[in-house]
Amino acid sequence: MTNPFETALTGKHVVIVGGGSGMGKATAMLAAHLGARVTIASRDSAKLKDAAADIGGDIGISAVDMTDEDAVRTWASALGQVDHLVISASSAAHGAFSDLPTADLRIMFEAKFIGPYVTVREVLPFLTEGASVTLFSGVLSRRPSTGATGLGAVNAAVEALAKGLALELAGKARVNCISPGMVATEAYAAMPEEARENMYAQVGNTLPVRRVGDADEIAQAVVMAMTNGFLTGSVLDVDGGHMVKA
Ligand SMILES: NC(=O)c1ccc[n+]([C@@H]2O[C@H](COP(=O)([O-])OP(=O)(O)OC[C@H]3O[C@@H](n4cnc5c(N)ncnc54)[C@H](OP(=O)(O)O)[C@@H]3O)[C@@H](O)[C@H]2O)c1
């Protein structure tokens, strides 16, 4: 038996929006290691350059703000052929239902739902045969938490988008969604270190695996979603057991 992961990404063009940090960057690293030609994208070119240097090898960078529809169109048309599109970029708005400013809610939906919607649509003409699209939601879609109702709703919307697109793009691309539990990434970089470590420990202790996730563990699931030709319309819970905890 041959190793199915050995050549599945060799020479494939993998485009990762959000590839400059966190789970997107970890995915970029793994895909490059598996022989893919990787392009990472997000808004900040300097961050992308640093990430590409960290990853090493021949990583393409291509800045785009997914909330700017015209910019996404221009960006997509400059990518060339795309074998696998991954969108891990997002922004998260936290706040109690009555307190969260509507403007923050709108910004989050623009970045995490409408941005990916438009991005998939604009990349679609450039997808190759056997292509895949992988989106990112999060456990709050189905395990709500106070102060994160809007975030749960946008995650649920992304999961519905992935399932709907799996049907609409049938024959053109497989579409899946990764739903991570808490993963230690740059998303929490603004927190003071001690508070962040306490949060990781507290959340980790509630999970069957007794710890929060590592970005590399999510990258493994993304590679599976990219390469398993029988997987489409799925939401993969890579969450340390968050969905089944008490
Ligand atoms: N970390 C967790 O615990 C966790 C838990 C559940 C779900 N998730 C979800 O998993 C996904 C990945 O999370 P992560 O922690 O790896 O994220 P991350 O490290 O915070 O990276 C997100 C990236 O998105 C980019 N970005 C933000 N807005 C953008 C826009 N409008 N256009 C283009 N790029 C944009 C940012 O780069 P620039 O600043 O350069 O644009 C950033 O590099 C996200 O969807 C997140 O909501 C994360």
The ligand as a MOL file (V3000), in Angstrom:
LIG
                    3D

  0  0  0     0  0            999 V3000
M  V30 BEGIN CTAB
M  V30 COUNTS 48 52 0 0 0
M  V30 BEGIN ATOM
M  V30 1 N -7.8060 30.0880 17.6910 0
M  V30 2 C -8.9130 29.5620 18.1920 0
M  V30 3 O -8.9960 29.2100 19.4010 0
M  V30 4 C -10.1400 29.3610 17.3260 0
M  V30 5 C -11.2400 28.6880 17.8690 0
M  V30 6 C -12.3430 28.4460 17.0720 0
M  V30 7 C -12.3660 28.8870 15.7580 0
M  V30 8 N -11.2950 29.5510 15.2620 0 CHG=1
M  V30 9 C -11.3320 29.9680 13.8600 0
M  V30 10 O -10.2930 29.3360 13.1560 0
M  V30 11 C -9.8080 30.1760 12.1070 0
M  V30 12 C -8.3120 30.3830 12.2340 0
M  V30 13 O -8.0430 30.9500 13.5010 0
M  V30 14 P -6.5600 31.3640 13.9360 0
M  V30 15 O -6.5780 31.4220 15.4210 0
M  V30 16 O -5.5820 30.5210 13.2270 0 CHG=-1
M  V30 17 O -6.5150 32.8390 13.3520 0
M  V30 18 P -5.3980 33.9760 13.4290 0
M  V30 19 O -4.0530 33.4440 13.7900 0
M  V30 20 O -5.9640 35.1110 14.2340 0
M  V30 21 O -5.3140 34.3960 11.9030 0
M  V30 22 C -6.3750 34.9910 11.2500 0
M  V30 23 C -5.7990 35.7230 10.0530 0
M  V30 24 O -6.8540 36.3560 9.3650 0
M  V30 25 C -6.2920 37.4560 8.6590 0
M  V30 26 N -7.4140 38.3350 8.3560 0
M  V30 27 C -8.2720 38.9190 9.2270 0
M  V30 28 N -9.1780 39.6640 8.5640 0
M  V30 29 C -8.8780 39.5130 7.2340 0
M  V30 30 C -9.4560 40.0400 6.0510 0
M  V30 31 N -10.5010 40.8730 6.0800 0
M  V30 32 N -8.9240 39.6750 4.8630 0
M  V30 33 C -7.8550 38.8420 4.7950 0
M  V30 34 N -7.2560 38.3250 5.8960 0
M  V30 35 C -7.7730 38.6660 7.0950 0
M  V30 36 C -5.2670 38.0570 9.6380 0
M  V30 37 O -4.1010 38.5490 8.9960 0
M  V30 38 P -3.9620 40.1200 8.5750 0
M  V30 39 O -4.0370 40.9050 9.8300 0
M  V30 40 O -2.6480 40.1540 7.8770 0
M  V30 41 O -5.0920 40.3920 7.6470 0
M  V30 42 C -4.8320 36.8180 10.4410 0
M  V30 43 O -3.5450 36.3700 10.0180 0
M  V30 44 C -10.6300 31.4690 12.2260 0
M  V30 45 O -11.7440 31.3690 11.3800 0
M  V30 46 C -11.0860 31.4610 13.6660 0
M  V30 47 O -12.2750 32.2170 13.8730 0
M  V30 48 C -10.1780 29.8030 16.0120 0
M  V30 END ATOM
M  V30 BEGIN BOND
M  V30 1 1 1 2
M  V30 2 2 2 3
M  V30 3 1 2 4
M  V30 4 1 4 5
M  V30 5 2 4 48
M  V30 6 2 5 6
M  V30 7 1 6 7
M  V30 8 2 7 8
M  V30 9 1 8 9
M  V30 10 1 8 48
M  V30 11 1 9 10
M  V30 12 1 9 46
M  V30 13 1 10 11
M  V30 14 1 11 12
M  V30 15 1 11 44
M  V30 16 1 12 13
M  V30 17 1 13 14
M  V30 18 2 14 15
M  V30 19 1 14 16
M  V30 20 1 14 17
M  V30 21 1 17 18
M  V30 22 2 18 19
M  V30 23 1 18 20
M  V30 24 1 18 21
M  V30 25 1 21 22
M  V30 26 1 22 23
M  V30 27 1 23 24
M  V30 28 1 23 42
M  V30 29 1 24 25
M  V30 30 1 25 26
M  V30 31 1 25 36
M  V30 32 1 26 27
M  V30 33 1 26 35
M  V30 34 2 27 28
M  V30 35 1 28 29
M  V30 36 1 29 30
M  V30 37 2 29 35
M  V30 38 1 30 31
M  V30 39 2 30 32
M  V30 40 1 32 33
M  V30 41 2 33 34
M  V30 42 1 34 35
M  V30 43 1 36 37
M  V30 44 1 36 42
M  V30 45 1 37 38
M  V30 46 2 38 39
M  V30 47 1 38 40
M  V30 48 1 38 41
M  V30 49 1 42 43
M  V30 50 1 44 45
M  V30 51 1 44 46
M  V30 52 1 46 47
M  V30 END BOND
M  V30 END CTAB
M  END
